Amino acid sequence: MPADAEIALIERLAQLETAGFSDVLDEMGYSNQVLASDLRPLDNEQRLAGIAFCVRGENRIVTQSQSDQQQRFSPYEIERAMKPGLVAVIDAGAQDAGAMIGGFVATSLKAKGCRGLVTNGGVRDSREIATVGLPTFCRFVTPINASRRWSITEVGQPVQLPGMGGGLVAIQPGDFLLGDADGCVVIPAQIAVAAIEAAETLDAIEKTITQGIRDGGTREQLFKLHPRFAHIRRLKP
């Protein structure tokens, strides 16, 4: 379970915007941390912030020996392992028809304190998931159940999800995620504290600039008066 200090970080993270956070990560040298734009929120009004709990699965294989091996994890594995503060991150592999979760799973995860779901696969019962209040980023919505087509093959191991620009974004268990209507950002755990502090400072600076523009100042003038990125230290070459 995330420690109290991590829960406090999650609450601070939840107050920030992905746009500003993406700028911070760029300045720090982490330029490949934004998930692909086709992983969209079911509800643009719901914001996601939490710590990654990673799961990977594959399409089921027909042969019995491979099928038995693939089913070593229970379909209830994510719910069993879920703790407050975590975000379920599911690498769906090649599964492009069935849903990773539906209404029952969303309700169960929410009841256990799950902060959201991010997957490169699909979901179903989309209205119910939104009503439950589980912030969800997915690639597609479908009525099809994946249980006969897909199974969990890895739990608690790093995954890779599609990123902006066509590459892959590595997500380690314990990394932080922030999602809103603009998209979803992955924050490596080792820089989370520094990145959140920098993003909070940037947020305050940008609010000052916005107010200055409303009061009649120009963007050019205000950018000179309030450098947005001078406080950010580069952490990666």
N, C-alpha and C positions, 0 to 999 in steps of 0.2 A: 504494500500500500504506500502511495506517496506520503512522504513525511510532511509535518506541519509546515515546514519552510517551503516545500514544493507547492503545497496547496496555496500558500500566501502568494507565491510567484504566479500561479495560475490565475488568481483573482486580479492581480495587477495586469497580467497579459490580456485578460478579457476586456480591459478598458481601452485597449489600443486598436489601431486600424492596420490592416494588412499592407496598405499602400506605404505608410510611413515605415513599417517594419521591413518591408522589402528594400527601401532606401538604406536603412541602417545596415542590413546584412550586406548589401552591395559595398557600402563604405568599409565594412569590416573585412571584406575580401571573400565573402561567401555569396557568390553570385548565382548559384544553381540550387536555390532553396524553395522555389515557387512551383507548385504542382500545375499540371497542364490545365488549360482553360476548359477542357471538356469534362473535368471533374467539378461539377457544379453543385451548389447547395439546393436542396429541395425547397427550402424557404429562405429567401433573401433577407428576411427580418431576423433570422436566428443566427447567432454568432457562436463559433466554436473555439474553445480554448482548453487545452489539457495536455496530458502526457501520453505518449504513444505506447499502446499495447499491441504488438505486431503479430499478425497471423498470415500464413500463406496457404493456399490450396491449389489443387489441380483438378482438371477434368477426370472423372472416374475412368479407369482402364477396365476393359472387358475381361481380360484373363483373371482367373481366380487369385493366383498368387500375388499379382500386382494389386488387385482390388483389396485383398486382405491387408497388404502393407499400407496402402493409402488410408485405410479406415482405422489406423491405430489411435487416432484422436476422435473423441466423441463429438457429435454435432452440437453438444451443449458446452463445449470447451470454453468458448468465449464468455458465456454467462457465468460459468463456474469460476473463472479466473478474474472476472471484472471486479474492480475496486473503485471507490470514489476518487475522482480526479483523472481517471484514465480515459483515453480516446481509443476506440477500437479501430485499428488500421488493418485492412484486409486486402492483401494482394490476391486478386481473383484468378491469376494466371491467364489461361486461354478461355476461361468461361465467359461467353458473350451472349448467353440466352437467359439463364436463370438468375434469381435474386439471391444475394448474399444474406440479406435479412428481410423480414417482413414485420408486420405489426406486433406479433407475439414477442419476437426477439427484442424489438425496440422497446417495448413496455418493460420487459425483464431487465434490459441493460439500464434503462433510465432509473428503475427502482433500485438498482445497485450503485447508483451514483456515477454512471458513465457520463462523460462530458460530450460525447458525440461519436460519429462514425465517419471514416474516410475510406473509400474503396475505389479501385479502378474497375469494379464490376457494377452490377445493378442491384436495385432494391425493388420491393413490391409493397403494396399497402401504403403507398406514398403519402396519402392524406392522413392516414392514421399515424404514421411516423412523425409527420409535422405536428399533429395534434398532441401527441405524447410529449413533444418538446425535446426530441433528440436531434440536435443539429447534425445534418447528414450531407456529406459530399459524395457524389457517385457519378458514374459515367452514363447510366441509363436507368429508366424505369420500365418494369416488365411485370406481367401477371404470373410469369412462370416461376415455379419453385425449383431451386438448384439442388435440392437434397438428393435427387436421383442422378444428377449429372456431375456433381462436384463434391469434394471432401477436403477437409483440413489435412495438410501434410506437415506443417511446421508451426510451432507456437513459441513465441518469445525470442524469435530470431530476426535479424535485420531483414527488411524488405526494400524493394525499389518500386516506386510508382512513377508514371510518366510526368515529366516536367515541361515547363514552358520552353519552347525552342526545339523540342523533339528529343531531348535527352532523358535521362532518368534521375530521379532524386532519391538518394539513399536515406532511409528512415531507420534509425536505431531504436530499440526499446528504450524508453526513457527520454527521448527527444520531445521537445515541446511543439505543439501545433496551434496555429491561430488561423481561423477562417471567418470570412464575412462575405458580403455580396460580391466583392472583387475577386475572391479566390481563396486559396489556402497556402500558408507559408509553413515551412518546417524549420525549427530552430534547434540546432544541435545542443544537446544537454550541456556540453562543456563550456558553451559561451552564453547560455541562457541568461544568467544574472547580468552580465555586462550588456547583452543585447537589449534586455528589457529596460535597464537603467537608461541606456542611450536612446531608446525609443520613447521613453517617458519625457526625457529632456527635449527631444525633437518635437513631440506633440505639443509641449508648452510653447516652444519657439514658433511653431506653425500657427498656433492659435493667436499669438501676438501679431504675426504677419497678417493673418486674415482680418483681425480687427483693424489693423492699420489700413488695409485696402478699403474696408468699409467706411473708414473715416476720411477717405480721399487720397491716401498715399498711393504711390505707384508700386507695382511689384518689384521693379528694378531697384528703386530706392530702399524698399523694405528688406530685400534680400541682402543688400550691402550693410544695412544697419543690424540685421539679425542673421548672421551666418548660420545656416541650418546644420552643417555637418562638421564644424570645427571641433566639436567636443568628442567626436567618434574616433576611437583608436583602431587602426587596422590590425587585425589579429592573424590574418592569413595572407601569405605573400601573393 
